[in-house]
């Protein structure tokens, strides 16, 4: 798969395919060449999952950094507008 196709993979799609790759590797019965190809695909899928998780973490961190009034912490002044 090309990187453009991998970029279009959602987290759940990449995770599910990675689970299947691991299952096939653990089951054995594949040639060395097939095992290496599966391993490489698993590495690619793990990177896709990692990027999704890092993006989600960044969004959560940004949301948590905002104060209750929607402004970043420290910008709101108590008693403002009273």
N, CA, C and O of each residue as an XYZ file, in Angstrom:
328
protein
N       0.832     -1.190      0.000
C       0.000      0.000      0.000
C       0.869      1.242      0.000
O       1.915      1.278      0.648
N       0.439      2.246     -0.718
C       1.215      3.485     -0.741
C       0.906      4.308      0.498
O      -0.070      4.057      1.205
N       1.758      5.297      0.745
C       1.557      6.109      1.939
C       0.253      6.897      1.861
O      -0.368      7.146      2.894
N      -0.182      7.301      0.650
C      -1.451      8.027      0.523
C      -2.622      7.147      0.939
O      -3.563      7.624      1.573
N      -2.571      5.871      0.588
C      -3.639      4.951      0.991
C      -3.585      4.759      2.499
O      -4.624      4.751      3.159
N      -2.380      4.604      3.052
C      -2.258      4.422      4.494
C      -2.744      5.643      5.256
O      -3.314      5.514      6.340
N      -2.523      6.838      4.694
C      -3.000      8.051      5.352
C      -4.518      8.070      5.427
O      -5.088      8.684      6.330
N      -5.188      7.393      4.472
C      -6.648      7.388      4.484
C      -7.213      6.314      5.412
O      -8.420      6.278      5.653
N      -6.351      5.439      5.933
C      -6.817      4.422      6.873
C      -7.234      5.083      8.183
O      -6.513      5.917      8.730
N      -8.380      4.705      8.663
C      -8.786      5.159      9.975
C      -8.068      4.355     11.044
O      -7.482      3.310     10.759
N      -8.115      4.838     12.260
C      -7.450      4.137     13.361
C      -7.968      2.714     13.495
O      -7.186      1.768     13.583
N      -9.294      2.563     13.509
C      -9.879      1.239     13.710
C      -9.514      0.283     12.583
O      -9.268     -0.898     12.826
N      -9.477      0.784     11.353
C      -9.095     -0.062     10.216
C      -7.655     -0.539     10.366
O      -7.366     -1.724     10.197
N      -6.755      0.384     10.682
C      -5.345      0.037     10.840
C      -5.159     -0.924     12.009
O      -4.398     -1.887     11.909
N      -5.851     -0.664     13.113
C      -5.748     -1.532     14.287
C      -6.240     -2.933     13.980
O      -5.592     -3.914     14.345
N      -7.383     -3.036     13.313
C      -7.942     -4.350     12.990
C      -7.029     -5.125     12.052
O      -6.835     -6.328     12.223
N      -6.468     -4.437     11.060
C      -5.553     -5.127     10.157
C      -4.283     -5.545     10.895
O      -3.739     -6.619     10.639
N      -3.815     -4.703     11.802
C      -2.630     -5.048     12.595
C      -2.898     -6.278     13.461
O      -2.030     -7.142     13.588
N      -4.060     -6.363     14.042
C      -4.431     -7.531     14.843
C      -4.384     -8.786     13.976
O      -3.886     -9.824     14.412
N      -4.896     -8.694     12.761
C      -4.884     -9.840     11.851
C      -3.450    -10.218     11.459
O      -3.128    -11.403     11.374
N      -2.610     -9.247     11.227
C      -1.203     -9.517     10.903
C      -0.538    -10.255     12.056
O       0.152    -11.251     11.839
N      -0.736     -9.781     13.265
C      -0.137    -10.429     14.436
C      -0.675    -11.842     14.589
O       0.087    -12.763     14.885
N      -1.966    -12.027     14.394
C      -2.566    -13.353     14.493
C      -1.921    -14.318     13.501
O      -1.604    -15.457     13.845
N      -1.732    -13.850     12.271
C      -1.125    -14.704     11.240
C       0.329    -15.031     11.574
O       0.781    -16.157     11.367
N       1.054    -14.045     12.090
C       2.443    -14.304     12.460
C       2.528    -15.302     13.613
O       3.367    -16.202     13.599
N       1.668    -15.143     14.600
C       1.684    -16.047     15.749
C       1.257    -17.464     15.373
O       1.727    -18.434     15.966
N       0.371    -17.582     14.392
C      -0.113    -18.891     13.977
C       0.979    -19.688     13.257
O       0.970    -20.919     13.251
N       1.910    -18.960     12.657
C       2.979    -19.649     11.934
C       2.478    -20.228     10.630
O       1.403    -19.873     10.146
N       3.279    -21.134     10.060
C       2.871    -21.783      8.822
C       3.096    -20.940      7.582
O       2.643    -21.308      6.498
N       3.788    -19.817      7.718
C       4.089    -18.984      6.559
C       5.566    -19.125      6.225
O       6.384    -19.475      7.076
N       5.883    -18.848      4.985
C       7.281    -18.901      4.571
C       8.017    -17.716      5.185
O       7.404    -16.779      5.696
N       9.330    -17.777      5.124
C      10.130    -16.667      5.628
C       9.779    -15.380      4.895
O       9.635    -14.323      5.509
N       9.645    -15.479      3.582
C       9.306    -14.294      2.772
C       7.950    -13.718      3.180
O       7.807    -12.503      3.316
N       6.953    -14.589      3.376
C       5.631    -14.136      3.803
C       5.690    -13.515      5.198
O       5.053    -12.494      5.458
N       6.452    -14.133      6.082
C       6.588    -13.614      7.444
C       7.229    -12.232      7.438
O       6.796    -11.341      8.169
N       8.252    -12.051      6.621
C       8.905    -10.744      6.536
C       7.946     -9.687      5.984
O       7.914     -8.556      6.470
N       7.171    -10.060      4.972
C       6.196     -9.121      4.402
C       5.139     -8.753      5.441
O       4.747     -7.592      5.553
N       4.681     -9.750      6.197
C       3.701     -9.470      7.252
C       4.297     -8.561      8.319
O       3.643     -7.627      8.784
N       5.535     -8.834      8.705
C       6.204     -8.014      9.716
C       6.296     -6.561      9.248
O       5.993     -5.636     10.001
N       6.720     -6.373      7.993
C       6.838     -5.016      7.454
C       5.478     -4.322      7.419
O       5.379     -3.140      7.749
N       4.443     -5.038      7.026
C       3.100     -4.457      7.007
C       2.667     -4.095      8.422
O       2.068     -3.043      8.644
N       2.966     -4.957      9.365
C       2.636     -4.668     10.756
C       3.317     -3.411     11.257
O       2.711     -2.617     11.976
N       4.578     -3.223     10.881
C       5.305     -2.003     11.269
C       4.630     -0.768     10.687
O       4.483      0.244     11.372
N       4.217     -0.851      9.414
C       3.529      0.281      8.773
C       2.210      0.590      9.482
O       1.885      1.749      9.740
N       1.468     -0.455      9.785
C       0.182     -0.272     10.453
C       0.363      0.295     11.858
O      -0.431      1.127     12.298
N       1.389     -0.144     12.553
C       1.661      0.386     13.898
C       1.963      1.876     13.825
O       1.549      2.633     14.703
N       2.681      2.307     12.787
C       2.971      3.733     12.618
C       1.698      4.527     12.377
O       1.529      5.620     12.918
N       0.799      3.974     11.559
C      -0.485      4.641     11.309
C      -1.246      4.803     12.624
O      -1.754      5.883     12.926
N      -1.321      3.727     13.399
C      -2.021      3.785     14.691
C      -1.366      4.799     15.616
O      -2.056      5.569     16.284
N      -0.047      4.805     15.658
C       0.683      5.737     16.517
C       0.378      7.188     16.129
O       0.164      8.035     16.995
N       0.360      7.466     14.821
C       0.042      8.838     14.379
C      -1.359      9.235     14.811
O      -1.565     10.354     15.281
N      -2.334      8.327     14.657
C      -3.699      8.625     15.093
C      -3.756      8.908     16.589
O      -4.397      9.864     17.026
N      -3.084      8.074     17.364
C      -3.113      8.243     18.819
C      -2.405      9.525     19.248
O      -2.863     10.209     20.163
N      -1.290      9.856     18.592
C      -0.596     11.099     18.921
C      -1.454     12.313     18.579
O      -1.467     13.297     19.318
N      -2.174     12.241     17.454
C      -3.082     13.323     17.079
C      -4.220     13.477     18.072
O      -4.593     14.591     18.441
N      -4.763     12.350     18.497
C      -5.850     12.389     19.485
C      -5.348     12.963     20.797
O      -6.049     13.736     21.450
N      -4.124     12.585     21.190
C      -3.546     13.088     22.439
C      -3.351     14.605     22.368
O      -3.627     15.321     23.330
N      -2.878     15.079     21.231
C      -2.667     16.518     21.059
C      -3.997     17.268     21.150
O      -4.069     18.341     21.749
N      -5.047     16.701     20.558
C      -6.360     17.345     20.632
C      -6.885     17.366     22.064
O      -7.453     18.364     22.510
N      -6.693     16.259     22.783
C      -7.129     16.219     24.183
C      -6.357     17.222     25.025
O      -6.938     17.931     25.846
N      -5.047     17.279     24.818
C      -4.230     18.233     25.571
C      -4.672     19.656     25.297
O      -4.743     20.470     26.217
N      -4.971     19.969     24.037
C      -5.420     21.316     23.681
C      -6.762     21.621     24.338
O      -6.972     22.725     24.842
N      -7.672     20.645     24.333
C      -8.983     20.855     24.941
C      -8.868     21.049     26.448
O      -9.569     21.876     27.030
N      -7.985     20.285     27.072
C      -7.807     20.411     28.521
C      -7.120     21.724     28.899
O      -7.297     22.225     30.010
N      -6.342     22.274     27.976
C      -5.635     23.521     28.250
C      -6.578     24.722     28.222
O      -6.259     25.784     28.756
N      -7.736     24.545     27.599
C      -8.687     25.649     27.538
C      -9.441     25.768     28.858
O      -9.774     24.768     29.493
N      -9.698     26.983     29.249
C     -10.478     27.214     30.465
C     -11.958     26.987     30.201
O     -12.355     26.729     29.065
N     -12.762     27.080     31.226
C     -14.192     26.860     31.087
C     -14.836     27.866     30.153
O     -15.851     27.560     29.527
N     -14.269     29.064     30.045
C     -14.850     30.087     29.177
C     -14.390     29.952     27.735
O     -14.702     30.803     26.902
N     -13.649     28.890     27.432
C     -13.217     28.655     26.068
C     -11.920     29.330     25.704
O     -11.412     29.148     24.598
N     -11.367     30.119     26.633
C     -10.084     30.764     26.366
C      -8.983     29.951     27.021
O      -9.220     29.288     28.031
N      -7.776     29.993     26.458
C      -6.664     29.282     27.101
C      -6.497     29.735     28.540
O      -6.764     30.894     28.859
N      -6.059     28.837     29.411
C      -5.854     29.164     30.816
C      -5.010     30.417     30.957
O      -4.048     30.624     30.218
N      -5.377     31.231     31.897
C      -4.617     32.439     32.188
C      -5.146     33.661     31.481
O      -4.786     34.778     31.852
N      -6.002     33.494     30.459
C      -6.529     34.655     29.754
C      -7.801     35.184     30.400
O      -8.112     36.368     30.277
N      -8.524     34.333     31.076
C      -9.734     34.781     31.740
C      -9.388     35.486     33.046
O      -8.494     35.047     33.769
N     -10.086     36.572     33.351
C      -9.836     37.296     34.593
C     -11.086     37.168     35.451
O     -12.195     37.451     35.000
N     -10.892     36.738     36.693
C     -12.026     36.591     37.602
C     -12.691     37.944     37.796
O     -12.021     38.967     37.938
N     -14.000     37.933     37.801
C     -14.739     39.161     38.025
C     -14.855     40.006     36.779
O     -15.422     41.097     36.839
N     -14.345     39.551     35.658
C     -14.416     40.291     34.413
C     -15.855     40.490     34.018
O     -16.646     39.547     34.063
N     -16.211     41.691     33.632
C     -17.549     41.973     33.177
C     -18.538     42.237     34.293
O     -19.736     42.373     34.043
N     -18.058     42.310     35.507
C     -19.007     42.578     36.605
C     -19.093     44.028     36.890
O     -19.839     44.439     37.779
